[in-house]
Amino acid sequence: METELSRDMSLFDITFIGVGAMIGAGVFALTGFAAGLAGPALTLAFLLNGIVALFTAVSYAELGAAFPEAGGGYLWVKEALVDPNGFYAGWMSWFAHAVACSLYAVTFGVFLTEFLVFGGVLPGEFALFGVIDRLLLEKILAVLMVSLFAYINYRGAEETGKAGVVVTGIKVLILGVFVVFGILATVNTPNWPQKFVGSPRFAPNGIIGIIGAMGFTYIAFEGYEIIVQSGEEVVDPGENIPKAVFYSLAIVVPIYILVAFASIGGIEVTQHLIDRPGGIPDTATPGGVPTWEALGNLGELGIIEAAGQFVPYGVPLLLVAGLTATMSALNATIYSSSRVSFAMGRDRSLPPIFSRVHADKRTPHVAIFLSAILIAAMAVLLPIEAVAASADIMFILLFVQVNWTLVRMRKTHPDLPRTYEVPYMPWPPLIGIVLQFMLTPFLLSALGLEIGLGPDSHGFIALITTAIWMGLGILLYYGYSVPMEEEKIEEETPTVATEQAPAPERAEREERILVPIANPESVEQLMHTALDVAEARNADVEVMNVVAVPQQTPLSEGRRFVDQQRAVLDEAIEVANEENPDVPVSGKIRIGHDVAQAILNTIEQDDADLVLMGWRGRGRRRDYVLGSNVDEVVTKARCDVLVERIGPAGKVESILVPTAGGPHAEFAAEIAGAIARPNDAHVEVIYVRTPGGEDGENAEEILDRTVGLIDDDVDASPSVVEGEDVVDAIVERSAEHDVTIIGSSREGLLKQLVFGAIPEEVGRRAGNTVIMAKRHLGIRSRVSRWFRNQRS
């Protein structure tokens, strides 16, 4: 039984949720600090941040419309990239939103306390009941506000959206008043352009200051992540989510630019500002400090002090705006963090209690409650300004994952209902990745990398906090999520029939080879290959068949068709008994909505080391290379992969192995040796060189290394073949052999290929059997190979 949320949020609601998240405490607390970094060029920094954000926003617009579900980036990364990427996307998103929410809660407490002091309700220094000082009152107010908005979120998405519209509307209105009076004060000041270009120049700290300010304020532009979290509760999400993403950016970026302009241009450095504790140094003079530097020294109170100069009742008005800003940001981030944890609970990445939906309110009430507990605990116990810096890092890492996911999904999910498509693919998401990686070091530098716990150590603490949270994620992923995923796999693709071939007692096999077979005509040839490889690798063989049922049909209905598939298992086991009865062979029939996913689930659940699939030699659709199921298994399987293009039946007497070096070609040579030994076949290893090429010595070295991987009891010989075209040369040489085994190649990052252009073209054109080989290069494999190369 699936749990889902009700759809009752309009375009207007989710647009204002995004605006409320982006114009949160950042515009009040961060503008002053950022002005101190960039100077008058802060206006440019905000504009550039909007452009950088746009390159990720387009990815969120396309994927959010195609996947209108709670969970956002977490779900997309989990769908497109191998684990633990998906888990970490959710883990980072949940933590980042919770930390940001804690920052907003504490900022609310600071602003409300300041408002009470300004209004004379409380003295500047107080101790209520003898124990509640200013810091403790700020923490209490933070917890109360978290509790209030957790309750609003519990009441329902519609109430959440309405609350967001109210507080965001108040905030935007007050900021509009601030901007109007600030611009008037600016233009009425003699020689006002000198504040921007003559103090001493537009960008006093150069490009480093501009990029530092961009990194410092980048968290203020992540509202589109919160918008897509509402996808499961939005009316017409395919149309409204992309619009909300772009509308929110179009509203927010000009507001930030205008606020920066009004603050720097409208304020005057007065003796009052110099005398204010904790602000401008006492040794300064009113005319000796540029306005941007004064804002930087005033920090989070910078634009509030500016408003006190040029806006009637400016200080209380901006404090009210700051309070509404933090409230709208609280509303949005509590909403988002609870939806991420809800989605992770539904996927069993977190305990299933997170996925509970209230029977009446139709909201994830447990996820909201537990997220609120986490938020309140951090607000009370942690130095939240320093820890919040890690939220910036995690948002950037999440955005990088989402951008790469968009590139991958154009290949792996061509049939998605894309109501909005990013133009000029794949360049926008790739540019977004590069720009965000560039921001990260400047962000950390701006926050301070001094080792310790002081105010110049926030960047350092962010790195340590990120490392600790990631470490906790590893423990949770392998201790809880992986076992739960195995249970989910069996539910998604249940095993309904098994067969076991009788085999003599022998030592336990070290590996397992999985052979998915759908076409009975492929059984004999695939089993011959599987048995030869199994004997060489000391592996057992598991044959599987999938009963596929439509998405709208319950899996239980597939049981009616199980008997039709048993013939494939019976024939496979019969071939094994005749050819090599010493190899243990088992069969399994599974039911699933998606054949490729059923195969991938079986690889994971049965811990397969190699999967062998058959291929007809052509694709039925242009948007797939080998075929939808084969493509998906090859690109996602976390094990070695062989794809056999079924050729003419007959005895294997000679095998061709083309090589240009690399792990996949070496794997192809190992498979060639495994097949050649029981068939007493000759193996020819060739290197194709263009006429007049200067790689002769390199060719000999590669050939010797590849032949050395084949056992001495196999007849193998190296050859250098000259040809203008590599594929033509290989295809021509393959006519002299019964089987061609070729390793995967990669011609470039942006090639949407499965094995690479050369192996796939050889597979299509060669007249005999072709086996394409791809070794699984996990972290362990890459490290082992690096050490081996260093020794050699």
C-alpha positions in Angstrom: 0.0 0.0 0.0 1.5 3.3 -1.1 1.1 6.5 1.0 0.8 9.8 -0.8 -0.1 13.4 -0.1 -3.1 15.4 -1.2 -2.9 18.0 -4.1 -4.2 21.3 -2.9 -1.4 23.9 -3.5 -1.6 26.4 -6.4 1.1 28.0 -8.5 0.7 31.1 -6.3 1.2 29.1 -3.1 4.4 27.3 -4.2 5.9 30.4 -5.8 5.6 32.2 -2.5 7.0 29.3 -0.6 10.1 29.6 -2.8 10.2 33.3 -2.5 9.8 33.0 1.3 12.7 30.6 1.5 15.0 32.8 -0.6 14.1 36.1 1.0 14.6 34.7 4.4 17.0 35.7 7.1 19.7 36.0 4.5 18.7 39.3 3.1 18.8 40.8 6.6 21.6 38.9 8.3 23.9 38.4 5.4 23.7 41.6 3.3 25.9 43.5 5.7 28.6 40.9 5.9 28.5 40.4 2.2 28.9 44.2 1.6 32.1 44.1 3.7 33.5 41.4 1.3 32.4 42.8 -2.1 32.0 46.4 -1.4 29.6 48.3 -3.8 30.1 45.3 -6.2 27.7 43.4 -3.9 25.0 44.4 -6.4 27.0 42.5 -9.1 27.6 39.6 -6.8 23.8 39.2 -6.3 23.2 39.4 -10.0 25.9 36.7 -10.7 24.5 34.5 -7.9 21.1 34.7 -9.7 22.8 33.6 -12.9 24.7 30.7 -11.2 21.5 29.6 -9.5 19.7 29.6 -12.9 22.0 26.9 -14.2 20.8 24.6 -11.5 17.2 25.9 -11.4 16.6 24.7 -14.9 17.5 21.2 -13.8 15.1 21.5 -10.9 12.4 22.8 -13.3 12.7 19.8 -15.7 13.0 17.1 -13.1 10.5 18.6 -10.7 7.9 18.6 -13.4 8.7 15.1 -14.5 8.8 13.7 -10.9 6.1 15.6 -8.9 6.8 13.7 -5.6 7.9 14.7 -2.1 11.6 14.2 -1.9 12.9 16.4 -4.7 16.6 16.0 -5.5 16.9 13.0 -3.3 14.5 10.9 -5.4 16.0 12.0 -8.7 19.6 11.2 -7.6 18.5 7.9 -6.2 16.8 7.0 -9.5 19.7 8.0 -11.8 22.9 7.5 -9.9 24.2 4.4 -8.1 24.0 4.2 -4.3 25.0 5.6 -1.9 24.6 8.8 -4.0 20.8 8.7 -3.6 21.0 8.1 0.1 23.5 10.9 0.6 21.4 13.3 -1.5 18.5 12.8 0.9 20.8 12.8 4.0 22.5 16.0 3.0 19.3 17.7 2.0 17.6 16.8 5.3 20.5 18.1 7.3 21.0 21.2 5.2 17.4 22.3 5.5 17.3 21.5 9.2 20.4 23.5 9.9 19.2 26.4 7.8 15.9 26.3 9.7 17.7 26.4 13.0 19.6 29.5 11.8 16.3 31.1 10.9 14.8 30.2 14.3 17.8 31.7 16.2 17.7 34.8 14.0 14.0 35.2 14.8 14.8 35.0 18.5 17.5 37.7 18.1 15.2 40.0 16.1 12.3 39.6 18.5 14.4 40.2 21.5 15.9 43.3 19.8 12.4 44.5 19.0 11.3 44.1 22.6 14.4 46.1 23.8 13.9 48.8 21.1 10.2 49.1 22.2 11.1 49.5 25.8 9.4 46.3 26.9 12.7 45.0 28.1 15.8 46.9 29.2 19.1 46.6 27.3 20.5 44.2 30.0 17.9 42.0 31.7 17.5 38.7 33.7 13.9 37.7 33.7 13.0 35.8 36.9 16.6 36.1 37.8 17.7 33.4 35.3 16.5 34.2 31.8 19.1 36.4 30.2 19.1 37.7 26.6 20.8 34.6 25.1 18.4 32.2 26.8 15.4 34.2 25.8 16.5 34.1 22.2 16.8 30.3 22.4 13.3 30.0 24.0 11.7 32.1 21.4 13.5 30.1 18.7 12.0 26.8 20.0 8.5 28.3 20.3 8.6 29.5 16.7 9.8 26.1 15.5 6.9 24.5 17.4 4.4 26.9 15.9 5.4 26.3 12.3 5.7 22.6 12.9 2.0 22.7 14.0 1.1 24.8 10.9 2.8 22.2 8.7 1.0 19.4 10.5 -2.4 21.1 9.8 -1.8 20.7 6.0 -0.1 21.9 2.9 -2.9 24.3 2.1 -2.4 26.0 5.5 1.3 25.9 5.0 1.0 27.7 1.6 -1.5 30.3 3.0 0.8 31.1 5.9 3.8 31.4 3.5 1.8 33.8 1.3 0.9 36.0 4.3 4.3 36.3 5.9 6.1 36.6 2.5 3.7 39.3 1.4 4.4 41.4 4.5 8.1 41.0 4.1 8.2 41.9 0.4 6.0 45.0 1.1 8.4 46.2 3.8 11.4 45.6 1.7 9.8 47.5 -1.1 9.4 50.5 1.3 13.0 50.1 2.3 14.2 50.1 -1.3 12.1 53.1 -2.3 13.3 55.3 0.6 16.8 54.0 0.2 16.9 55.0 -3.5 15.4 58.4 -2.7 18.1 58.9 0.1 20.8 57.9 -2.4 19.9 60.2 -5.3 19.3 63.1 -2.9 22.9 62.8 -1.6 25.4 65.0 -3.4 28.0 63.0 -5.4 26.2 59.8 -4.5 27.9 57.8 -7.3 31.2 58.2 -5.4 29.8 55.8 -2.8 29.9 53.1 -5.5 32.9 54.0 -7.6 35.1 56.2 -5.5 35.3 54.4 -2.1 38.0 53.6 -3.3 36.5 51.7 -6.3 33.5 49.6 -7.3 35.1 46.3 -6.2 37.6 47.3 -3.5 38.5 43.6 -2.8 38.6 42.6 -6.4 37.2 39.5 -7.9 38.1 37.5 -4.8 35.8 39.8 -2.7 33.0 39.4 -5.3 33.2 35.6 -5.4 33.6 35.4 -1.6 30.3 37.4 -1.2 28.6 35.1 -3.8 29.7 32.0 -1.8 28.7 33.6 1.5 25.1 34.4 0.2 24.5 31.5 -2.1 22.4 29.7 0.4 19.8 32.4 -0.1 19.1 31.2 -3.7 18.1 27.6 -2.9 14.4 28.1 -2.8 13.8 26.0 -5.9 14.8 22.9 -3.9 11.9 23.7 -1.5 9.5 24.3 -4.4 10.0 20.8 -5.9 9.5 19.3 -2.4 5.9 20.3 -2.8 5.5 18.4 -6.1 3.2 15.8 -4.6 0.9 18.4 -3.2 0.7 20.8 -6.2 -2.2 21.1 -8.6 -1.0 20.4 -12.2 2.7 20.0 -11.2 4.0 19.6 -14.7 2.9 23.1 -15.5 3.2 24.9 -12.2 6.5 23.6 -10.8 8.7 25.0 -13.7 6.8 28.3 -13.6 7.2 28.6 -9.8 11.0 28.0 -10.1 11.5 30.7 -12.6 8.9 33.2 -11.1 10.6 32.9 -7.7 14.0 33.7 -9.1 12.6 36.6 -11.2 11.1 38.1 -8.0 14.1 37.4 -5.6 17.1 38.5 -7.7 16.0 42.1 -8.4 14.9 42.5 -4.7 18.4 41.5 -3.5 20.1 43.8 -6.0 17.9 46.7 -5.0 18.3 46.1 -1.3 22.1 46.1 -1.7 22.0 49.3 -3.8 19.7 51.1 -1.3 21.8 50.0 1.7 25.1 51.1 0.3 23.8 54.3 -1.3 21.3 55.4 1.4 23.3 55.1 4.6 25.6 57.7 6.0 28.4 56.9 8.5 27.4 58.9 11.6 28.9 59.2 15.1 25.9 57.2 16.3 27.0 54.2 14.3 30.6 54.6 15.4 29.5 54.7 19.1 27.4 51.6 18.7 29.0 48.7 20.6 30.4 45.9 18.4 30.1 47.9 15.2 32.5 50.4 13.6 35.8 50.9 15.4 35.8 53.8 17.9 38.9 55.3 16.2 37.0 55.9 13.0 35.6 59.3 11.9 32.3 59.8 10.1 33.9 60.8 6.9 36.7 58.2 7.0 34.7 55.0 6.6 33.1 53.9 3.3 29.4 53.0 3.7 30.0 49.4 2.5 32.7 48.9 5.1 30.4 50.3 7.8 27.7 47.8 6.7 30.3 45.0 6.9 31.2 46.0 10.5 27.6 46.2 11.5 26.9 42.6 10.3 23.4 41.3 10.6 22.2 44.6 11.9 23.6 46.5 8.9 20.4 47.2 6.9 18.4 47.7 10.0 20.7 50.5 11.1 20.5 51.8 7.5 16.7 51.8 7.6 16.9 53.7 10.9 18.5 56.6 8.9 16.3 57.0 5.8 13.0 55.1 6.5 10.4 56.6 8.8 10.2 54.3 11.8 12.9 52.3 9.9 14.3 50.2 12.8 11.0 48.8 14.0 9.7 48.4 10.5 12.8 46.4 9.4 12.7 44.4 12.6 9.1 43.5 11.7 10.3 42.6 8.2 13.2 40.5 9.6 10.7 38.7 11.9 8.4 38.0 9.0 11.3 36.9 6.8 12.6 34.4 9.4 9.0 33.1 9.9 8.5 32.5 6.2 11.9 30.9 5.9 11.1 28.7 9.0 7.8 27.7 7.4 9.5 26.8 4.1 12.4 24.9 5.6 10.4 22.9 8.1 8.1 22.0 5.2 11.1 20.9 3.0 13.1 19.0 5.7 10.0 17.0 6.7 9.2 16.1 3.1 12.8 14.9 2.5 12.7 12.7 5.6 9.2 11.5 4.7 10.5 10.4 1.2 13.5 8.7 2.8 11.2 6.9 5.2 8.9 5.8 2.4 12.0 4.4 0.6 13.2 2.7 3.8 16.4 4.8 3.8 15.2 6.0 7.2 12.9 4.0 9.5 9.4 3.6 8.2 7.9 5.7 11.0 9.0 8.8 8.9 6.6 7.7 6.2 3.4 7.8 8.2 0.7 10.1 6.9 -2.0 11.4 9.3 -5.4 9.9 8.5 -7.3 13.2 8.7 -4.7 15.9 7.8 -3.0 13.8 5.1 0.4 15.3 6.2 3.6 13.4 7.2 3.0 14.3 10.8 5.8 12.0 12.3 8.4 13.4 9.8 7.3 16.9 10.7 7.6 16.2 14.4 11.0 14.5 14.3 12.4 17.1 11.9 11.2 19.8 14.3 12.9 18.0 17.2 16.2 18.0 15.2 15.8 21.7 14.3 15.0 22.8 17.9 17.9 20.7 19.3 20.4 22.3 17.0 19.0 25.8 17.6 19.5 25.4 21.4 22.6 23.3 21.7 24.9 24.2 18.7 26.8 27.3 17.6 24.4 27.6 14.8 26.2 30.3 12.7 29.2 28.0 12.4 27.4 24.8 11.8 25.1 26.5 9.2 28.1 27.0 7.0 28.1 23.2 6.4 24.5 23.6 5.0 26.0 25.7 2.2 28.5 22.9 1.4 25.8 20.3 1.4 23.4 22.3 -0.7 26.2 22.8 -3.3 27.0 19.0 -3.2 23.3 18.3 -3.7 23.0 20.7 -6.6 26.0 19.2 -8.3 24.3 15.7 -8.0 21.1 17.1 -9.4 22.8 18.7 -12.4 24.6 15.5 -13.2 21.4 13.5 -12.7 19.7 15.6 -15.4 22.5 14.7 -17.8 22.2 11.0 -17.0 18.4 10.9 -17.2 18.3 12.3 -20.7 20.0 9.0 -21.6 18.5 6.6 -19.1 14.9 7.9 -18.9 14.1 9.1 -22.5 10.3 8.6 -22.0 9.8 10.9 -19.0 6.8 13.2 -19.4 8.9 16.3 -19.8 6.5 19.3 -19.8 9.6 21.5 -19.6 13.0 20.6 -21.2 16.3 22.4 -20.6 17.6 23.8 -23.9 21.2 23.3 -25.2 21.7 20.1 -23.3 24.1 19.1 -21.7 25.7 22.5 -21.3 23.5 24.3 -18.7 23.8 21.6 -16.0 27.5 21.1 -16.7 28.1 24.8 -16.4 26.2 24.8 -13.2 28.4 22.0 -11.8 31.6 23.9 -12.7 30.4 27.3 -11.3 29.3 25.7 -8.0 32.6 23.9 -7.5 34.3 27.3 -8.1 32.2 28.9 -5.4 33.0 26.4 -2.7 36.7 27.4 -1.8 35.7 31.1 -1.8 32.8 30.2 0.5 35.0 28.5 3.0 37.6 31.2 2.8 35.0 33.9 3.5 33.7 32.0 6.5 37.2 31.5 7.9 39.5 28.5 7.9 41.4 29.1 11.0 41.7 26.0 13.1 39.7 26.4 16.3 36.2 27.5 17.5 36.4 31.3 17.1 34.6 33.6 14.7 37.3 33.1 12.1 36.8 29.4 12.1 33.3 28.9 10.6 34.7 27.5 7.4 36.9 25.0 9.3 34.0 24.0 11.5 31.8 23.6 8.4 34.3 21.1 7.0 34.5 19.1 10.3 30.7 19.2 10.7 30.2 18.0 7.1 32.7 15.1 7.7 30.9 14.1 10.9 27.5 14.1 9.3 28.8 12.1 6.3 30.3 9.6 8.7 27.0 9.2 10.5 25.4 8.7 7.1 27.8 5.8 6.2 26.9 4.1 9.5 23.2 4.5 8.9 23.4 3.5 5.2 25.2 0.3 5.7 23.7 -0.5 9.1 20.1 0.1 8.2 19.4 1.3 4.7 21.1 -1.6 2.8 19.3 -4.4 4.8 16.0 -2.6 4.3 16.7 -2.1 0.6 17.1 -5.9 0.3 13.6 -6.4 1.8 12.2 -3.8 -0.6 13.8 -5.6 -3.6 12.0 -8.8 -2.8 8.7 -7.0 -2.5 9.2 -5.1 -5.8 10.3 -8.3 -7.7 9.2 -11.3 -5.7 10.6 -14.7 -6.5 7.8 -17.1 -7.4 9.6 -20.2 -8.7 13.1 -21.7 -8.3 14.8 -24.7 -9.9 18.0 -26.5 -8.9 20.1 -28.7 -11.0 21.6 -31.8 -9.2 25.4 -31.4 -8.8 28.0 -33.5 -7.0 29.4 -32.3 -3.7 32.3 -29.9 -4.2 34.0 -26.9 -2.5 31.8 -23.8 -2.1 31.9 -21.6 -5.1 33.6 -18.2 -4.8 31.5 -16.3 -7.3 28.1 -16.2 -8.9 27.2 -15.6 -12.6 23.6 -14.4 -13.3 22.2 -15.2 -16.7 18.8 -13.4 -17.5 17.2 -15.2 -20.5 13.9 -14.2 -22.2 14.3 -15.9 -25.6 14.4 -19.7 -25.6 16.4 -19.6 -28.8 19.3 -18.0 -26.8 19.5 -20.5 -24.0 22.0 -22.9 -25.5 24.6 -20.4 -26.6 24.3 -18.3 -23.4 24.7 -21.3 -21.2 27.8 -22.5 -23.1 29.4 -19.2 -22.4 28.2 -19.1 -18.8 29.5 -22.6 -18.0 32.9 -22.0 -19.5 33.3 -18.7 -17.6 31.9 -20.3 -14.4 34.5 -23.2 -14.6 37.4 -20.7 -14.9 36.1 -18.4 -12.2 35.0 -21.1 -9.8 31.5 -19.7 -9.9 28.0 -21.1 -9.9 25.4 -20.1 -12.4 21.9 -18.6 -11.7 19.5 -18.4 -14.6 16.6 -16.0 -14.2 13.5 -15.1 -16.1 11.2 -12.2 -15.5 7.4 -12.2 -15.8 6.7 -8.5 -16.6 3.4 -7.0 -15.8 2.2 -3.4 -16.6 2.7 -0.7 -13.9 -1.1 -0.5 -13.3 -1.4 -4.2 -12.7 -0.7 -5.7 -9.3 2.3 -8.0 -9.1 0.2 -10.8 -7.8 -1.5 -11.1 -11.2 1.8 -12.1 -12.7 1.6 -15.5 -11.0 -0.8 -16.7 -13.6 2.0 -16.6 -16.2 4.8 -18.3 -14.3 4.3 -21.7 -15.8 4.9 -20.2 -19.3 8.4 -19.3 -18.3 9.5 -22.5 -16.7 10.5 -24.0 -20.1 13.4 -21.6 -20.2 14.7 -22.7 -16.8 14.2 -26.3 -17.6 16.1 -26.0 -20.9 19.0 -24.1 -19.2 19.4 -26.7 -16.5 19.2 -29.5 -19.1 22.1 -27.9 -21.1 24.1 -27.6 -17.9 23.6 -31.2 -17.0 24.8 -32.3 -20.4 27.7 -29.9 -20.9 29.2 -29.5 -17.4 27.4 -31.2 -14.5 30.1 -30.1 -12.1 29.0 -26.5 -12.3 26.1 -25.8 -9.9 23.2 -24.2 -11.8 19.9 -22.8 -10.3 17.0 -21.1 -11.9 14.7 -18.4 -10.7 11.5 -16.7 -12.0 10.7 -13.2 -10.7 7.7 -10.9 -11.2 8.2 -7.3 -11.8 6.9 -4.1 -13.4 10.2 -3.4 -15.1 12.5 -6.1 -16.5 15.7 -4.2 -16.1 15.0 -3.3 -12.6 14.1 -6.9 -11.8 17.6 -7.9 -13.1 19.3 -5.2 -11.2 17.5 -6.2 -8.0 18.5 -9.8 -8.5 22.2 -8.7 -8.9 22.0 -6.9 -5.6 20.0 -9.4 -3.7 21.9 -12.5 -4.8 25.3 -10.7 -4.8 26.1 -11.6 -8.4 29.7 -11.0 -9.5 29.0 -11.1 -13.3 25.9 -10.8 -15.4 25.7 -12.3 -18.9 23.0 -11.0 -21.2 22.0 -11.8 -24.8 21.5 -9.3 -27.5 19.7 -9.6 -30.8 22.1 -7.4 -32.6 19.9 -4.4 -33.2 17.9 -1.9 -31.2 14.2 -1.4 -31.8 14.4 2.3 -30.9 16.8 5.0 -31.7 17.0 6.4 -28.2 18.5 3.2 -26.9 21.9 1.7 -28.0 21.4 -2.0 -27.5 17.8 -2.0 -26.1 16.2 -0.5 -23.1 16.7 -3.4 -20.7 20.2 -4.2 -21.8 21.2 -0.5 -21.7 19.9 0.0 -18.2 21.5 -3.1 -16.8 24.9 -2.4 -18.4 25.0 1.2 -17.1 23.7 0.5 -13.6 24.9 -3.0 -12.7 27.4 -3.1 -9.9 29.2 -6.1 -11.2 31.1 -7.3 -14.2 28.9 -7.4 -17.4 29.0 -9.5 -20.6 26.6 -8.9 -23.5 26.7 -11.6 -26.1 25.4 -10.8 -29.6 24.1 -14.2 -30.6 25.8 -15.5 -33.7 25.7 -18.7 -35.7 25.8 -21.9 -33.6 28.9 -24.1 -33.9 32.1 -25.1 -32.3 34.4 -22.4 -31.0 37.9 -23.0 -32.5 39.3 -19.4 -32.6 38.7 -16.2 -30.7 39.6 -12.6 -31.5 40.4 -10.1 -28.8 41.0 -6.5 -30.0 42.8 -4.4 -27.4 44.0 -0.8 -26.9 44.8 -1.4 -23.2 42.8 -0.7 -20.1 40.8 -2.7 -17.6 37.9 -3.6 -19.9 40.2 -5.0 -22.6 42.1 -7.0 -19.9 38.7 -8.4 -18.7 37.9 -9.4 -22.3 41.2 -11.3 -22.5 40.4 -13.1 -19.3 37.0 -14.2 -20.6 38.6 -15.3 -23.9 41.0 -17.5 -22.0 38.1 -19.0 -20.0 36.2 -19.9 -23.2 39.2 -21.0 -25.1 40.4 -23.6 -22.5 37.5 -26.1 -22.6 37.1 -25.6 -26.3 40.8 -26.0 -27.1 40.5 -22.8 -29.1 43.2 -20.4 -30.3 43.1 -16.8 -29.2 44.4 -13.9 -31.3 45.0 -10.6 -29.6 45.2 -7.7 -32.0 46.1 -4.0 -31.7 44.9 -1.8 -34.6 47.3 0.9 -35.7 46.8 3.5 -38.3 49.3 3.4 -41.2 52.4 5.5 -40.3 51.4 5.6 -36.6 54.1 6.2 -34.0 52.6 3.9 -31.4 54.5 0.8 -32.3 56.4 0.3 -29.0 53.3 1.1 -27.0 51.3 -1.4 -29.1 53.8 -4.2 -28.4 53.7 -3.4 -24.7 49.9 -3.5 -24.6 49.8 -6.8 -26.5 52.3 -8.5 -24.3 50.5 -7.4 -21.2 47.1 -8.5 -22.6 48.4 -11.9 -23.7 50.1 -12.4 -20.3 46.6 -12.4 -18.7 45.7 -15.5 -20.7 46.8 -18.8 -19.0 49.8 -20.6 -20.4 47.8 -23.7 -21.4 45.8 -21.6 -23.9 47.3 -21.0 -27.4 47.4 -17.2 -27.7 49.3 -15.0 -30.1 49.6 -11.2 -30.5 49.3 -9.3 -33.8 49.5 -5.7 -34.9 47.0 -4.9 -37.5 47.1 -1.7 -39.7 43.9 0.0 -40.8 42.6 3.4 -41.6 39.4 2.7 -39.6 39.6 0.8 -36.3 36.1 -0.7 -36.6 36.6 -1.8 -40.3 39.9 -3.5 -39.3 38.3 -5.4 -36.4 35.2 -6.5 -38.4 37.4 -7.7 -41.3 39.7 -9.7 -38.9 36.7 -11.1 -37.1 35.6 -13.0 -40.2 38.6 -15.4 -39.5 37.3 -16.3 -36.1 34.3 -17.8 -34.4 33.9 -15.4 -31.5 35.1 -11.8 -31.0 35.4 -10.6 -27.4 35.9 -6.8 -27.1 36.2 -4.7 -24.0 34.2 -1.5 -23.3 35.6 1.8 -24.5 34.7 5.4 -23.7 35.3 8.0 -26.4 34.2 11.0 -24.2 32.2 12.0 -21.1 29.3 13.4 -23.2 28.9 10.3 -25.4 25.6 8.7 -24.6 26.9 5.2 -25.1 26.8 1.9 -23.2 30.0 0.2 -24.1 31.5 2.8 -26.4 31.1 3.5 -30.2 33.8 0.9 -31.3 32.5 -2.2 -29.4 28.9 -1.5 -30.3 29.6 -0.9 -34.0 31.7 -4.2 -34.1 28.8 -5.9 -32.4 26.4 -4.8 -35.1 28.6 -5.4 -38.1 30.6 -8.6 -37.3 29.2 -11.8 -38.9 30.0 -14.1 -35.9 29.3 -14.1 -32.2 30.5 -10.9 -30.4 30.8 -10.6 -26.7 31.2 -7.1 -25.2 32.9 -7.0 -21.8 32.8 -4.3 -19.1 34.6 -4.7 -15.8 33.0 -3.2 -12.8 35.3 -0.4 -11.7 34.2 0.3 -8.1 36.4 2.2 -5.6 38.1 -1.0 -4.6 38.9 -2.0 -8.2 40.2 1.4 -9.0 42.5 1.5 -6.0 43.8 -2.0 -6.6 44.5 -1.2 -10.3 46.4 2.0 -9.3 48.6 0.1 -6.9 49.2 -2.6 -9.5 50.3 0.0 -12.1 52.6 1.7 -9.6 54.3 -1.6 -8.9 54.7 -2.3 -12.6 
